[in-house]
Amino acid sequence: MKKGLIKFRKEIDLIDREIIDLISRRGSLAKEVGSLKNDGVIYKPEREAQILASLKKYNKGPLQPESIVNIFKAIISNCRALEKKLSISFLGPLGTFSEEATKQHFGENIDGLPVNSIDEVFNHVQSDATHYGVVPVENSTEGAVSRTLDLLLLKDLKICGEITLPVHHCLISKAKTSKNIKTIYAHGQSLAQCHDWLISNMIHVEKIAVTSNAEGARLASKDINAAAIASSQAAKLYKLNMLWENIEDEAKNSTRFLVVSKDNVSRSGNDKTSIIVATKNRPGAIADLVAPFSKNKVSMTKLESRPSKIGMWEYVFFIDVEGHQSDKNVSISLQQVEKNASFMKILGSYPAS
């Protein structure tokens, strides 16, 4: 048995060295590619999506496809940084799900900038203070993030990517048990997502809504009788004990994040397109507005209404469809929608998560 272990370990060591040589070669090629780019754009969402899709298809096991994606996202992130390190703004502070989504999408080798509001994320990208921004847009339990939708309408930025992040809430505290907890801090949406659990287990404890779960964790770290609803990462960051795990009411609770930038994205082969439209307030107007998608066999995956803030009872509609705006059937549909709309803005086409 001992001889067998030594043999296998030697073989693993040799493979590891081969992997390092290949990664180094990949890094050198990445630098060469960077020097040949004329547009100065380092991050190509469509190219990275194609690479990961190809690797998942090529994978023969025993590693799961998700493991292959995680490994290669780390490799891509570090090779990309040899060209130029990306700066990404996200809703802070550190320890938020926004930070987790940012690292899941771009990898660890980035300059992450936590900011205080969704508005600041947009402003940082608009002013070129950061290359990209990551913002939450909807939760599977609580619905749309209204401020993000408003800013997509108001700001001149494009959606260039999306991230779907499973959200698991934990009750964390300096205390070792929940017996003497008097206060729980959390973002309002997280309190809502854990509503049933809190009624069953913490009905007499005061719940205080704060700007983010990470801020709740920070406050809880200063009070032995306080707890926070936050991620396991926030517990590590603020050195808090894990009292309860997975306290969300919906086991499949997830949040969708968008990546915003100034750049349009080419086709990846598995894309979404997002638009904002408005129509006159008349019977059948919405049905007429979206009819071209059905007519041209384009699948509509989202329809969300928001007050236009222009006039009373006037609304705009956020629509997501499958496909890229350069795809023939999508392009024809968008042209027909624009004819029926009083206003249309294409927010961008981007690889589907």
Summary of the structure (lengths in Angstrom):
residues: 353
radius of gyration: 23.1
end to end distance: 44.8
largest distance: 80.8
contacts: 1139
relative contact order: 0.12
helix: 42%
strand: 26%
